[in-house]
Amino acid sequence: MHLARFPRRFIAHLPTPLERLDRLSAELGGPDIWIKRDDCTGLSTGGNKTRKLEFLMAEAELMGADMVMTQGATQSNHARQTAAFAAKLGMACHILLEDRTGSNNLNYNNNGNVLLDHLHGATTEKRPGGGDMNAEMEKVADRFRAEGKTVYTIPGGGSNPTGALGYVNCAFEMLSQFNDRALKVDHIVTATGSAGTQAGLITGLKAMNAGIPLLGIGVRAPKLKQEENVFNLARATAEKLGCPDVVQRSDVVANTDYVGEGYGIPTKSGQEAIRMFAELEAILLDPVYSAKGAAGLIDLIRNGHFKKGETIVFLHTGGAAGLFGYDNAFDFAGRWS
């Protein structure tokens, strides 16, 4: 599969590291746990969206865009990376931020990713939760177009067939790393939300006949809806690549037991995962995506779903900047002396 046929802006620091989590593996007493460090992609504290944006922003340049627009939740990692990529290319960036949590916390609304959006020069507008954000974005884009701007719009999470190419490429990269280390991997686990990361990965894995099951730990939608979103995007991505039907519906598996009260709302299991990764491995997770993905991984190991003797790779989607918008989710009173 020849991804060089598609325009791409090479910005990410790739390949990202693949590391064994020795202390976490020992603590849980189950399978060997490895981590794919897509929190280390290099753009504005890194994260998984940078891979997608390499293809999306190249497409924007080809169409002559002088402005990019996207949308996401208030503490959107995707919004922050889009703003950073636009700054790197000298494009204007405008972002619609959806209030999905109803939080009035000042840090949540102004710190973390929101602070970085503005530092990178992006302008933002807020919208209440529950609307059709992609449709709303197109309305705002038309406003800018009427002013003479050439606007390229990017769906939430960068999750369309162009963006998913970034994770097709990641699947190639991971398999190369596994082969180079003679590492037989039994399962790959990652958080799944807007669907692009899981869809790209499963498309790449199936196209290479890797034989490695992929489990998405959902952070927002119910199981059937999440799986359908991923499958539909994987199928469209495979068609774009010229290998239609390489992904079957049964290849797409999501576990949505760890969403909690809703998207962007911290969970106790997610907070435990954040502490475990930070204290045992010096790795920072975010409360929205990677912590809930890791919480699912930890719980499934404890319940025997993943067994001793197996090798699991957890794909870290990044997002540590969001921690600074969630300071009120953690109580460190007992740590002061």
C-alpha positions in Angstrom: 0.0 0.0 0.0 1.6 3.2 -1.2 0.7 6.1 1.0 3.1 8.4 -0.8 0.4 8.8 -3.5 -1.4 11.1 -1.0 -0.3 14.6 -0.2 1.3 14.9 3.2 3.0 17.6 5.3 5.8 15.9 7.4 5.7 17.6 10.8 5.3 14.8 13.3 8.3 13.3 15.1 8.1 9.8 13.8 8.4 6.9 14.5 7.1 7.4 18.0 8.7 5.3 20.7 7.6 1.8 21.6 8.3 1.0 25.3 7.7 -1.8 27.7 5.9 -0.7 30.9 7.9 -2.8 33.3 6.5 -1.5 36.6 2.9 -1.4 35.5 3.2 -5.0 34.1 4.6 -6.1 37.5 1.9 -4.2 39.4 -0.9 -5.8 37.5 0.7 -9.3 37.3 -0.9 -10.1 34.0 0.3 -9.7 30.4 3.4 -7.8 29.3 2.3 -4.3 28.6 3.9 -2.1 26.0 3.0 1.5 25.1 3.1 3.2 21.7 4.0 6.8 22.6 1.8 8.8 20.3 1.9 11.5 23.0 5.4 12.1 21.6 4.5 13.2 18.0 6.1 16.6 18.8 3.6 19.2 17.8 2.4 21.4 20.7 2.9 18.7 23.4 2.1 16.0 20.9 -0.9 13.7 20.5 -2.6 11.4 17.9 -4.2 14.1 15.9 -0.8 15.3 14.5 -0.7 12.1 12.3 -4.1 12.9 10.8 -3.2 16.5 10.3 -0.2 15.7 8.2 -2.6 14.5 5.5 -5.4 17.0 6.2 -3.3 20.1 6.2 -1.5 19.0 3.0 -4.9 18.8 1.4 -5.7 22.2 2.7 -2.6 23.7 1.2 -3.3 22.0 -2.2 -6.7 23.7 -2.3 -5.1 27.1 -1.6 -6.6 27.5 1.9 -5.6 30.5 3.9 -7.8 29.5 6.9 -8.6 26.2 8.5 -11.6 25.6 10.8 -12.4 22.7 13.1 -14.6 21.9 16.0 -14.4 19.9 19.2 -15.1 19.9 23.0 -13.8 22.7 25.1 -10.6 20.9 26.1 -10.1 19.4 22.6 -6.7 18.0 21.9 -7.5 18.0 18.2 -8.3 21.7 18.3 -5.0 22.5 20.0 -3.0 20.5 17.4 -4.9 22.0 14.5 -4.1 25.5 15.8 -0.5 24.6 16.2 -0.3 23.0 12.7 -1.9 26.1 11.2 0.6 28.4 13.0 3.4 26.3 11.5 2.1 26.7 8.0 1.2 30.4 8.4 -2.6 29.8 8.1 -5.4 31.4 10.1 -7.3 29.1 12.4 -10.8 29.4 13.8 -12.2 26.8 16.2 -15.8 26.1 17.5 -15.6 24.7 21.0 -18.7 22.7 22.2 -19.6 22.8 25.9 -20.2 19.0 26.4 -19.7 19.0 30.2 -21.4 22.2 31.5 -18.4 22.9 33.7 -18.0 26.5 35.0 -14.5 25.8 36.3 -12.2 28.6 35.1 -9.3 26.3 34.4 -11.4 24.0 32.3 -12.7 26.9 30.2 -9.5 28.9 29.9 -6.4 26.8 30.8 -5.0 23.6 29.3 -5.8 23.1 25.6 -7.8 26.4 25.4 -4.8 28.4 26.5 -2.7 26.7 23.9 -5.3 27.3 21.2 -5.0 31.0 21.8 -1.2 31.0 22.2 -1.0 29.4 18.7 -3.0 32.4 17.3 -6.4 30.6 16.9 -9.6 32.4 17.4 -12.5 30.5 19.1 -16.2 30.6 19.5 -18.3 28.6 22.0 -21.4 26.6 21.3 -23.8 24.7 23.7 -23.6 20.9 23.8 -25.7 18.6 21.7 -25.9 20.4 18.4 -24.6 19.3 15.0 -21.2 20.8 15.3 -20.0 20.0 11.8 -23.0 21.6 10.3 -22.5 24.7 12.5 -18.9 24.8 11.5 -19.9 24.9 7.8 -22.2 27.9 8.5 -19.4 29.8 10.2 -17.0 28.8 7.4 -19.5 30.3 4.9 -19.4 33.5 6.8 -15.6 33.7 6.4 -15.8 32.7 2.7 -18.2 35.6 2.2 -15.4 37.8 3.6 -13.0 36.5 1.0 -11.3 33.7 2.9 -10.5 30.3 1.4 -11.5 28.0 4.3 -10.7 24.4 4.6 -12.9 22.7 7.2 -11.8 19.7 9.3 -14.4 17.5 11.0 -14.1 16.9 14.7 -11.1 14.8 15.6 -9.8 15.0 12.0 -11.8 11.9 11.5 -12.5 11.4 7.8 -10.8 9.1 5.2 -8.0 11.7 4.6 -7.2 12.0 8.3 -7.5 8.3 8.9 -4.5 7.8 6.6 -2.4 8.9 9.4 -3.3 5.9 11.4 -3.0 3.5 8.5 0.5 4.7 8.4 0.8 4.2 12.2 -0.3 0.6 11.7 2.6 0.1 9.2 5.0 1.8 11.7 3.9 -0.3 14.6 4.2 -3.6 12.7 7.7 -2.7 11.6 8.6 -2.0 15.2 7.2 -5.3 16.3 9.0 -7.2 13.6 12.3 -5.4 14.3 12.1 -6.5 18.0 10.7 -10.0 17.3 7.8 -8.9 19.4 4.7 -11.1 19.1 1.8 -8.9 19.9 -1.5 -10.5 20.9 -3.7 -7.3 21.3 -3.6 -3.6 20.6 -5.7 -1.3 22.8 -6.5 2.4 22.4 -9.1 5.0 23.3 -11.7 5.6 20.6 -13.9 8.6 20.2 -14.3 10.4 16.9 -13.4 7.1 15.2 -10.4 8.1 13.0 -7.6 6.5 15.0 -9.3 3.2 15.4 -10.6 3.2 11.8 -7.2 4.0 10.4 -5.4 1.4 12.6 -7.8 -1.4 11.7 -7.6 -0.6 8.0 -3.8 -0.7 8.1 -3.7 -3.9 10.2 -6.1 -5.7 8.0 -4.5 -4.5 4.8 -1.2 -6.0 6.0 -2.9 -9.2 7.3 -1.2 -8.5 10.7 -3.5 -10.9 12.6 -3.5 -8.6 15.7 -6.9 -7.8 17.2 -7.6 -4.2 17.9 -9.8 -3.1 20.8 -11.1 0.5 21.1 -12.1 1.7 24.6 -14.9 4.1 24.0 -15.0 7.6 25.6 -18.4 8.9 24.3 -20.8 6.9 22.2 -22.7 3.7 23.1 -21.1 0.5 21.8 -23.1 -0.2 18.7 -23.0 3.4 17.5 -19.2 3.6 18.2 -18.5 0.4 16.3 -20.7 1.5 13.4 -18.9 4.9 13.2 -15.6 3.2 13.2 -16.6 0.6 10.6 -18.1 3.1 8.2 -15.0 5.3 8.4 -12.7 2.2 8.0 -14.7 1.1 4.9 -14.4 4.6 3.4 -10.7 4.7 4.2 -10.1 1.3 2.6 -12.0 2.5 -0.6 -9.7 5.6 -0.7 -6.7 3.3 -0.5 -8.0 1.0 -3.3 -8.6 -2.1 -1.0 -12.4 -2.1 -0.5 -13.9 -4.7 1.8 -10.5 -5.3 3.5 -12.2 -4.5 6.9 -15.2 -6.6 7.9 -17.8 -5.5 10.5 -16.5 -8.2 12.9 -13.0 -6.6 12.9 -14.3 -3.5 14.6 -14.7 -4.0 18.4 -15.3 -1.3 21.0 -15.8 -1.6 24.7 -17.8 1.3 26.1 -18.0 0.3 29.7 -15.6 3.0 30.9 -17.3 6.2 29.6 -18.7 7.0 33.0 -21.2 9.9 33.2 -20.3 11.1 29.8 -17.6 12.6 27.4 -15.1 14.7 29.2 -16.3 13.9 32.7 -13.6 12.2 34.8 -14.1 8.8 36.2 -12.7 7.2 39.3 -11.2 4.4 37.2 -9.7 7.0 34.9 -8.2 8.9 37.8 -6.7 5.7 39.1 -5.2 5.0 35.7 -3.7 8.5 35.6 -2.1 8.0 39.0 -0.8 4.5 38.1 0.8 5.6 34.8 2.3 8.7 36.4 3.6 7.1 39.6 4.8 3.8 38.1 6.0 4.9 34.6 6.3 8.7 34.6 3.8 8.9 31.8 0.9 11.4 31.8 -2.6 10.5 30.6 -5.5 12.9 30.0 -8.9 12.5 31.7 -10.9 12.5 28.5 -9.3 9.9 26.2 -6.1 8.1 27.3 -7.1 7.7 31.0 -10.4 6.0 30.1 -8.6 3.8 27.6 -6.0 2.9 30.2 -8.8 2.3 32.8 -10.3 -0.2 30.4 -7.0 -1.9 29.9 -6.3 -2.1 33.6 -9.8 -3.5 34.4 -9.7 -6.0 31.6 -6.3 -7.3 32.9 -7.6 -7.5 36.5 -10.7 -9.5 35.3 -8.6 -11.9 33.3 -9.7 -10.8 29.8 -6.0 -10.2 29.0 -3.9 -13.0 30.4 -0.5 -13.6 31.8 1.9 -14.6 29.0 0.2 -12.3 26.4 1.7 -9.1 25.0 -0.5 -6.1 24.9 0.3 -2.8 23.2 -1.5 0.3 24.5 -1.6 3.2 22.0 -1.2 6.4 24.0 -3.2 9.1 22.1 -1.7 12.0 24.1 -3.6 15.0 25.6 -1.6 15.7 28.8 -2.1 19.5 28.2 -5.8 18.8 29.1 -4.8 17.9 32.7 -4.4 21.6 33.4 -8.1 22.1 32.7 -9.0 19.3 35.2 -7.1 20.3 38.3 -10.3 20.1 40.4 -10.6 16.4 39.6 -7.6 15.6 41.8 -7.1 15.9 45.5 -3.5 16.1 46.6 -4.1 17.5 50.1 -2.3 14.5 51.6 0.8 15.1 49.5 1.7 18.4 51.2 4.1 18.5 54.1 
